[in-house]
Amino acid sequence: MDAAPLIARLLARRSLPRSDPGVSRLLVDAGLRGEVEARLAACGLRLLDHPYAANVAIGVDRTAESAVFETEKDWQASNVGLSRDVVALLVLLWALIILPKRERQISRDSLESQGQSELFGSSRPVDRDPAAVSGVVAESALLDDYGKLLGGKARVRQFMLPTLGRLGFIERRLGMIHEGPLLDLALDYAELAPRILQGALGDLLRQRSAGAG
């Protein structure tokens, strides 16, 4: 597979799993990756990929953000029609699901790199699938803890969560909120994680954890 069909599939499907044959080749073939990134850059786009994420996708390149998001009156919250309160919920769910998952992934790899994983014997985790360590959030707990802050439980349940689910950021199953294919790629971990952990949202999350304990 060359660059054009792979880019077309990513645009059409919005994301592809790392197990996809074309994506698997992209991740190991420097020539193919360079061509894909060059073609995307020429259109103001970039490849969204993180070594711990289960999927890859395409996003707006930093150099084109002003052209896409800036209007005469303000700065748009997203390029998929998300209002600011829905973006706030997206960031919250990212913090509740992706941040703990990333901590588990990094901790696991750190143990393995130090050879300490052998201490676990046959119980040592061997599944390298990023989704294997992904957490979930109880919808009822989310509504109880943050519903009022986000504009009311009814709005969160009936509009905001369905919107994020339809766009592929989350999946809702049996009262639980699971990571969708785009959640891990929606936000820049290196840039956002410190802001969350050191800011007001970090304080809110710590209060919630203390209350649960």
C-alpha positions in Angstrom: 0.0 0.0 0.0 1.3 3.4 -0.9 0.7 6.7 0.8 -2.4 7.9 -1.1 -4.8 5.0 -0.3 -3.7 4.9 3.3 -4.4 8.7 3.7 -7.7 8.3 2.0 -8.7 5.5 4.4 -7.7 7.5 7.4 -9.7 10.5 6.2 -12.7 8.3 5.4 -12.7 6.3 8.6 -11.3 9.0 10.9 -9.0 6.5 12.6 -7.4 3.1 12.0 -6.1 0.6 14.5 -2.4 0.0 14.8 -3.1 -3.7 13.8 -4.3 -2.6 10.4 -1.9 -3.9 7.7 -1.4 -0.4 6.2 -0.8 1.2 9.6 1.5 -1.6 10.7 3.7 -0.9 7.6 3.5 2.8 8.2 4.9 2.4 11.7 8.0 0.5 10.5 8.6 1.8 7.0 10.4 5.1 7.3 10.0 5.8 3.6 6.2 5.3 3.6 5.8 7.4 6.8 7.9 10.2 5.4 5.7 10.3 2.2 2.5 10.2 4.3 3.7 13.0 6.5 4.9 15.1 3.6 1.5 14.8 1.8 -0.4 15.6 4.9 1.8 18.6 5.7 1.2 20.0 2.2 -2.5 20.1 3.0 -2.1 21.6 6.5 -2.6 18.2 8.2 -0.5 15.9 10.4 -0.4 12.3 11.5 -1.7 11.7 15.0 0.2 8.8 16.5 1.4 7.9 20.0 3.3 4.8 20.8 0.9 4.0 23.6 -2.3 4.7 21.6 -4.2 1.8 20.0 -5.1 3.8 16.9 -3.7 6.4 14.5 -5.6 9.3 12.9 -5.2 12.6 11.1 -5.4 16.1 12.7 -4.9 19.7 11.8 -1.2 20.8 11.7 -0.1 23.5 14.1 0.7 25.8 11.2 -2.9 25.6 9.9 -4.7 26.0 13.3 -5.4 29.7 12.9 -6.8 29.2 9.4 -9.1 26.4 10.7 -10.1 27.6 14.2 -9.9 31.3 14.2 -13.0 33.3 13.2 -13.7 37.0 13.1 -15.3 36.9 16.6 -13.5 34.2 18.5 -11.5 30.9 18.5 -13.5 27.8 17.7 -13.5 25.1 20.3 -13.0 22.4 17.6 -13.3 21.7 13.9 -16.1 19.2 14.4 -18.7 21.5 15.8 -18.1 20.9 19.5 -19.2 23.6 21.9 -16.9 24.6 24.7 -18.8 22.7 27.3 -18.6 19.5 25.3 -14.8 20.1 24.8 -14.6 20.5 28.6 -16.3 17.1 29.1 -13.9 15.7 26.5 -10.9 17.0 28.4 -12.3 15.6 31.7 -12.9 12.1 30.2 -9.4 12.2 28.7 -8.1 13.0 32.2 -10.1 10.3 33.8 -9.4 7.5 31.3 -6.2 8.3 29.4 -4.0 9.8 32.2 -4.4 6.7 34.5 -3.9 4.4 31.5 -0.7 6.2 30.4 0.6 5.9 34.0 0.0 2.2 33.9 1.7 1.8 30.5 4.7 3.8 31.5 5.0 1.9 34.8 4.7 -1.4 33.1 7.4 -0.6 30.5 9.7 0.8 33.2 9.5 -2.5 35.1 10.1 -4.5 32.0 13.1 -2.4 31.0 14.6 -2.9 34.4 14.1 -6.7 34.3 11.8 -6.6 37.3 8.9 -8.0 35.4 10.4 -11.5 35.8 9.4 -11.3 39.5 5.8 -11.7 38.4 6.4 -15.1 36.9 3.5 -16.5 34.9 1.2 -13.7 36.0 3.4 -11.1 34.2 1.3 -9.1 31.7 2.2 -10.0 28.2 -0.5 -8.3 26.2 1.1 -5.3 24.4 -2.3 -4.0 23.1 -2.7 -0.4 24.4 -6.4 -1.1 24.9 -5.6 -3.8 27.4 -4.8 -1.3 30.1 -7.5 1.2 29.3 -9.8 2.1 32.1 -13.5 2.9 32.3 -15.7 5.5 34.0 -19.1 4.8 35.5 -21.6 7.1 33.9 -23.5 7.5 37.1 -20.3 8.6 39.0 -19.5 11.1 36.3 -22.9 12.6 36.5 -22.9 12.8 40.3 -19.4 14.3 40.5 -19.4 16.6 37.5 -22.9 16.9 36.1 -23.7 20.2 37.8 -20.3 21.7 36.7 -21.0 20.7 33.1 -24.5 22.3 32.9 -26.7 19.6 34.4 -27.0 15.8 34.4 -29.7 15.8 31.7 -27.6 17.8 29.2 -24.6 15.6 29.9 -26.5 12.3 29.5 -28.8 13.2 26.6 -26.6 15.5 24.5 -22.9 15.7 25.5 -22.1 12.1 25.9 -24.0 11.0 22.8 -22.1 13.7 20.8 -18.7 12.4 21.9 -19.8 8.8 21.3 -20.9 9.6 17.7 -17.6 11.2 16.9 -15.6 8.3 18.2 -14.1 9.8 21.3 -15.9 7.4 23.7 -18.0 4.3 23.7 -20.9 3.8 26.2 -21.8 0.3 27.2 -24.0 -0.9 30.1 -23.6 2.3 32.0 -19.9 2.5 31.6 -17.9 5.0 29.5 -15.0 3.4 27.6 -12.2 4.9 25.5 -13.1 5.4 21.9 -10.6 5.1 19.0 -10.0 8.9 19.0 -9.8 9.7 22.7 -6.1 8.9 23.2 -5.3 11.0 20.1 -7.6 13.9 20.7 -5.3 15.8 23.0 -1.5 16.3 23.1 -0.4 14.3 26.2 3.0 16.0 26.6 1.4 19.4 26.5 -1.8 18.8 28.4 -0.9 16.3 31.1 1.2 18.8 33.1 -1.4 21.5 32.8 -4.1 19.1 34.2 -2.0 17.6 36.9 -0.7 21.0 38.1 -3.9 23.0 37.5 -7.5 23.3 38.8 -8.6 20.1 37.1 -5.9 18.2 38.8 -7.1 19.5 42.2 -10.6 18.4 41.3 -9.5 14.9 40.3 -7.6 14.5 43.5 -10.6 15.6 45.5 -12.7 13.0 43.8 -10.1 10.3 44.4 -9.9 11.3 48.1 -13.7 11.2 48.4 -13.9 7.8 46.8 -11.3 6.5 49.2 
